[in-house]
């Protein structure tokens, strides 16, 4: 069953303003927001990230080669965390999309991952235990399946020449510190609830 919805003008204006400032379409903003509302309190250990136009988010972008761009994105998502291994693919001669495959050593709340990059709500797709995040201009231009296919290709047949990989140590001194932060995250979700 489909449902047609009409938004008040002031909400439409907010959506248009947000879309313009984030270089996305209104439809993409709306879809991304609804997916975020569904998953906002979840935590995952395995994330995949796609960024369209990765240099658009960087200062002095023209001075950075592909390897430097890959390293910068790996640092953004890898440093100051529970520890993780990251593989990053970016070949601007073939495509203006950057791909990250991030396996954290423990579950990381979605909120924390969003804070790592622009505080911008991406599109989200959950497949098993893996959450894919899509920072793209238009989710409905027919390229989504190509992006997913490229992710799968990189999983099975990585392009080593245009891939950078590395492991980031945990910033926590011991597992107890990590568990305390995990407990604090989940306690915030259950405030006011009784067993």
C-alpha positions in Angstrom: 0.0 0.0 0.0 1.4 3.4 -1.0 0.7 6.6 0.9 0.9 10.1 -0.5 2.1 12.7 2.0 2.0 16.4 1.9 4.3 18.5 4.1 3.6 22.0 5.3 5.5 24.6 3.4 7.8 25.4 6.3 8.9 21.8 6.5 9.5 21.7 2.7 11.6 24.9 3.0 13.7 23.3 5.8 14.2 20.2 3.6 15.2 22.3 0.6 17.6 24.4 2.7 19.2 21.4 4.2 19.5 19.7 0.8 21.1 22.7 -0.7 23.6 23.2 2.0 24.6 19.5 1.9 24.7 19.2 -1.9 21.9 16.6 -2.0 18.5 16.3 -3.4 15.4 16.7 -1.2 14.4 13.1 -1.9 17.8 11.9 -0.7 17.6 14.0 2.5 14.1 12.7 3.3 15.2 9.0 2.7 18.4 9.4 4.6 16.6 11.0 7.6 14.0 8.2 7.8 16.6 5.5 7.7 18.6 7.3 10.4 15.5 7.4 12.6 15.1 3.7 12.3 18.8 2.9 13.1 19.9 5.8 15.3 20.2 3.9 18.5 22.1 0.9 17.0 25.7 0.0 17.2 27.7 -2.0 14.7 31.2 -3.5 14.4 31.4 -3.6 10.6 30.7 -0.5 8.6 31.1 0.2 4.9 31.2 3.8 3.7 30.8 5.3 0.2 31.6 9.0 -0.3 30.8 10.8 -3.5 33.2 13.6 -4.4 35.6 13.0 -1.4 37.7 16.0 -2.3 34.7 18.3 -1.9 35.0 17.8 1.9 38.7 18.6 2.1 40.8 21.8 2.3 43.5 22.1 -0.3 41.9 19.2 -2.1 43.7 19.9 -5.5 47.1 19.5 -3.8 46.2 16.0 -2.5 46.8 12.9 -4.6 44.6 9.8 -4.4 46.8 8.1 -1.8 46.7 11.2 0.5 42.9 11.4 0.2 42.6 7.7 1.1 44.9 8.1 4.1 43.0 11.2 5.3 39.6 9.4 5.2 41.1 6.3 7.0 42.4 8.6 9.7 39.0 10.3 10.0 37.2 7.0 10.6 40.0 5.1 12.3 41.7 7.3 14.8 40.4 7.8 18.4 38.2 4.7 18.4 38.1 1.2 19.9 40.7 0.0 17.4 39.9 -1.0 13.8 41.2 -2.3 10.5 40.3 -0.2 7.5 40.6 -0.8 3.7 40.1 2.3 1.5 39.7 2.3 -2.2 39.8 5.5 -4.3 40.8 5.9 -8.0 39.7 9.3 -9.3 40.7 8.3 -12.8 37.9 5.7 -12.8 35.3 7.2 -10.5 34.7 10.1 -8.1 33.6 7.7 -5.3 35.7 6.7 -2.3 35.0 3.4 -0.5 35.9 2.4 3.1 35.5 -1.0 4.7 35.9 -0.6 8.5 36.0 -3.5 11.0 36.1 -2.1 14.5 37.4 -4.2 17.4 34.1 -3.7 19.2 30.7 -2.3 18.3 30.6 1.4 17.7 27.3 3.4 18.0 26.1 4.9 14.8 26.0 8.3 16.4 29.8 8.1 17.0 30.5 7.2 13.3 28.3 10.1 12.1 30.2 12.5 14.3 33.5 11.4 12.7 32.6 12.8 9.3 30.8 16.2 8.9 28.0 15.3 11.4 26.1 14.6 8.2 23.3 12.0 8.0 24.1 9.5 5.2 21.9 7.0 3.5 22.0 3.7 5.3 21.6 0.1 4.2 21.8 -2.8 6.7 22.8 -6.2 5.3 23.3 -8.9 8.0 25.7 -7.4 10.5 27.1 -4.8 8.1 25.9 -1.2 7.9 26.6 0.6 4.7 26.6 4.4 4.8 26.2 6.4 1.5 27.3 10.0 1.4 25.9 10.7 -2.1 24.2 13.6 -3.9 21.3 11.6 -5.3 20.2 8.1 -4.0 17.7 7.8 -6.7 19.6 8.4 -9.9 20.1 4.7 -10.7 23.7 4.4 -9.6 23.0 2.8 -6.2 23.3 -0.8 -7.5 26.6 0.1 -9.2 27.9 1.4 -5.8 26.9 -1.8 -4.1 28.4 -3.9 -6.9 31.7 -2.1 -6.5 31.7 -2.7 -2.8 31.2 -6.4 -3.4 33.9 -6.4 -6.1 36.3 -4.8 -3.7 35.5 -7.6 -1.1 36.4 -10.3 -3.5 38.9 -8.9 -6.0 40.5 -5.7 -4.5 42.4 -3.3 -6.6 45.6 -3.2 -4.6 47.2 -0.4 -6.6 44.4 2.0 -5.6 43.7 0.6 -2.1 45.3 1.6 1.2 44.9 -0.5 4.3 45.9 -0.1 7.9 45.2 -1.0 11.5 44.5 1.7 14.2 45.2 0.8 17.8 42.5 1.4 20.4 42.7 4.7 22.3 41.4 2.9 25.5 44.0 1.7 28.0 42.0 -1.5 28.7 38.8 -3.3 28.0 37.2 -2.0 31.2 37.3 1.5 29.8 35.6 0.4 26.6 32.9 -1.5 28.5 32.2 1.6 30.7 31.6 3.7 27.6 29.4 1.0 26.1 27.4 0.8 29.3 27.0 4.6 29.3 25.7 4.6 25.8 23.1 1.9 26.5 22.2 3.4 29.8 21.3 6.7 28.0 19.0 4.7 25.8 17.1 3.2 28.7 16.8 6.2 31.0 13.4 6.1 32.7 12.7 2.5 31.9 12.3 -0.1 34.7 13.0 -3.8 34.6 
